[in-house]
Amino acid sequence: MKDVSSDQQAVFELVRTYKSRSTPTIVVGEQVMVGFDPERLDAMLAE
């Protein structure tokens, strides 16, 4: 877990790597979820 409120490097990674300016941005393997969807998160974790 990275805290974008206190870690400038984490902000750069969020924007550059994941093209996101929103939190939460959840990364599981190659999958990226912007926002929170518990059903989708369960599916991502099950793979």
LINLINUR-V86298 format. One record per residue. N is the residue number from 1. RES is the residue in three letters. PSI is psi in degrees with one decimal (999 if undefined). NEAR is the number of other C-alpha atoms within 8 Angstrom. Layout:
BEGIN
n=[N & N]
res=[RES & RES]
psi=[PSI & PSI]
near=[NEAR & NEAR]
END
This chain:
BEGIN
n=[1 & 2 & 3 & 4 & 5 & 6 & 7 & 8 & 9 & 10 & 11 & 12 & 13 & 14 & 15 & 16 & 17 & 18 & 19 & 20 & 21 & 22 & 23 & 24 & 25 & 26 & 27 & 28 & 29 & 30 & 31 & 32 & 33 & 34 & 35 & 36 & 37 & 38 & 39 & 40 & 41 & 42 & 43 & 44 & 45 & 46 & 47]
res=[MET & LYS & ASP & VAL & SER & SER & ASP & GLN & GLN & ALA & VAL & PHE & GLU & LEU & VAL & ARG & THR & TYR & LYS & SER & ARG & SER & THR & PRO & THR & ILE & VAL & VAL & GLY & GLU & GLN & VAL & MET & VAL & GLY & PHE & ASP & PRO & GLU & ARG & LEU & ASP & ALA & MET & LEU & ALA & GLU]
psi=[140.2 & 141.9 & 101.9 & -12.5 & -18.8 & -0.3 & 100.1 & -35.7 & -37.0 & -36.2 & -46.2 & -42.9 & -43.1 & -46.3 & -48.6 & -49.2 & -42.4 & 1.0 & 38.2 & 144.6 & 17.5 & 153.7 & 146.7 & 148.0 & 115.6 & 128.9 & 123.5 & 107.3 & -119.8 & -5.1 & 139.5 & 129.4 & 121.0 & 125.3 & -170.0 & 123.4 & 101.2 & -36.3 & -43.7 & -39.1 & -43.7 & -43.2 & -41.2 & -42.0 & -25.7 & -19.7 & 999]
near=[2 & 5 & 7 & 8 & 5 & 5 & 9 & 8 & 6 & 10 & 9 & 9 & 9 & 12 & 10 & 8 & 7 & 8 & 7 & 9 & 6 & 7 & 6 & 7 & 12 & 8 & 8 & 8 & 4 & 5 & 7 & 9 & 9 & 10 & 9 & 8 & 6 & 6 & 6 & 7 & 10 & 8 & 8 & 9 & 7 & 5 & 4]
END
